[in-house]
Amino acid sequence: MQLSSNEVHIWSANLAISSTKENELRGYLSIEEQLRAERLHFSHHKTRFIAGRGFLRQLLGWYLNVAPATIVFTYSLHQKPSIVAPQNCSIQFNVAHSHDQALYAITLHYPLGIDVEKFQDNYNRAVAERYFNSEEKQMLFHLPHEQQAHAFYRLWARKESLVKAIGEGLKIPLNSFSVLTNQLQIDQDTWSIQSLNLFTDYASAITTQLPAPILTYYRFLPDGYQIINPSEN
């Protein structure tokens, strides 16, 4: 896989995989990751974890032209992952998952964050009251009741993608900024936020510092992958 300097590749994967695929992906995991998977009590949680990490390693192996199992990650204080082996890697990536759906964002040099949230019929209004700013709450609470849940998850996906891109956890209060705009200035840095129209039953969004990124979408298949058009989903 090749990336140009202004590209972001976005990959989707279904984490409900076959036992054959699970065994294949388990072979890509580090010893620590395999032990972590074994500690999970429920089998579907174990499968999701193995699939999520296995697809990530397979994906990065394609871009770096290395065996997936040889990739070594490090984690920031707020658990944002990055690559330490192979060394001097220019790849930036971020991962999100909700239920059986995972998203991976890959680019060069610039930090980025991605999020996916499964739509629910209801939402926790207290969460919106606490973490949304006045503009976001005004927009949300003035919508017809039947539209509020989906709007909440779209806003939450945008907020989460920004927080993950910055990589400093809740150091910046979630209610101190609005994601109703597509561009934000935070601590001298300019961030671009974009909602993704990938799924009918999930909200998703990406945030990056890359100016005017070109987004290309891919989907993992049981025996490979395909380029997709978001309007097809």
ChimeraX attribute file (.defattr): number of C-alpha atoms within 10 A of each C-alpha:
attribute: neighborCount
match mode: 1-to-1
recipient: residues
	/A:1	10
	/A:2	9
	/A:3	13
	/A:4	10
	/A:5	12
	/A:6	15
	/A:7	18
	/A:8	24
	/A:9	19
	/A:10	23
	/A:11	23
	/A:12	23
	/A:13	22
	/A:14	19
	/A:15	22
	/A:16	17
	/A:17	18
	/A:18	12
	/A:19	10
	/A:20	8
	/A:21	16
	/A:22	19
	/A:23	15
	/A:24	14
	/A:25	23
	/A:26	21
	/A:27	14
	/A:28	23
	/A:29	24
	/A:30	19
	/A:31	12
	/A:32	9
	/A:33	16
	/A:34	17
	/A:35	11
	/A:36	13
	/A:37	20
	/A:38	15
	/A:39	10
	/A:40	13
	/A:41	9
	/A:42	9
	/A:43	11
	/A:44	15
	/A:45	16
	/A:46	18
	/A:47	24
	/A:48	23
	/A:49	22
	/A:50	28
	/A:51	27
	/A:52	24
	/A:53	20
	/A:54	25
	/A:55	25
	/A:56	24
	/A:57	22
	/A:58	18
	/A:59	18
	/A:60	20
	/A:61	18
	/A:62	13
	/A:63	13
	/A:64	16
	/A:65	10
	/A:66	14
	/A:67	13
	/A:68	22
	/A:69	17
	/A:70	14
	/A:71	20
	/A:72	15
	/A:73	13
	/A:74	12
	/A:75	11
	/A:76	10
	/A:77	10
	/A:78	12
	/A:79	12
	/A:80	19
	/A:81	17
	/A:82	16
	/A:83	18
	/A:84	13
	/A:85	12
	/A:86	12
	/A:87	9
	/A:88	8
	/A:89	13
	/A:90	12
	/A:91	17
	/A:92	18
	/A:93	26
	/A:94	23
	/A:95	24
	/A:96	20
	/A:97	22
	/A:98	16
	/A:99	15
	/A:100	17
	/A:101	19
	/A:102	22
	/A:103	24
	/A:104	22
	/A:105	25
	/A:106	25
	/A:107	25
	/A:108	18
	/A:109	15
	/A:110	18
	/A:111	20
	/A:112	29
	/A:113	29
	/A:114	32
	/A:115	31
	/A:116	29
	/A:117	24
	/A:118	19
	/A:119	18
	/A:120	12
	/A:121	9
	/A:122	14
	/A:123	15
	/A:124	9
	/A:125	14
	/A:126	9
	/A:127	11
	/A:128	18
	/A:129	14
	/A:130	12
	/A:131	17
	/A:132	24
	/A:133	17
	/A:134	14
	/A:135	13
	/A:136	20
	/A:137	18
	/A:138	11
	/A:139	13
	/A:140	21
	/A:141	16
	/A:142	10
	/A:143	12
	/A:144	9
	/A:145	10
	/A:146	10
	/A:147	14
	/A:148	19
	/A:149	19
	/A:150	21
	/A:151	19
	/A:152	25
	/A:153	21
	/A:154	23
	/A:155	23
	/A:156	24
	/A:157	26
	/A:158	28
	/A:159	27
	/A:160	23
	/A:161	28
	/A:162	26
	/A:163	22
	/A:164	25
	/A:165	24
	/A:166	22
	/A:167	19
	/A:168	14
	/A:169	16
	/A:170	11
	/A:171	10
	/A:172	13
	/A:173	13
	/A:174	19
	/A:175	18
	/A:176	10
	/A:177	19
	/A:178	19
	/A:179	23
	/A:180	14
	/A:181	10
	/A:182	13
	/A:183	16
	/A:184	17
	/A:185	10
	/A:186	11
	/A:187	7
	/A:188	7
	/A:189	9
	/A:190	13
	/A:191	20
	/A:192	20
	/A:193	23
	/A:194	19
	/A:195	19
	/A:196	19
	/A:197	15
	/A:198	20
	/A:199	16
	/A:200	9
	/A:201	11
	/A:202	20
	/A:203	25
	/A:204	27
	/A:205	25
	/A:206	26
	/A:207	27
	/A:208	26
	/A:209	19
	/A:210	20
	/A:211	12
	/A:212	10
	/A:213	15
	/A:214	12
	/A:215	13
	/A:216	15
	/A:217	16
	/A:218	18
	/A:219	17
	/A:220	15
	/A:221	11
	/A:222	11
	/A:223	6
	/A:224	7
	/A:225	13
	/A:226	11
	/A:227	12
	/A:228	16
	/A:229	13
	/A:230	13
	/A:231	8
	/A:232	8
	/A:233	9
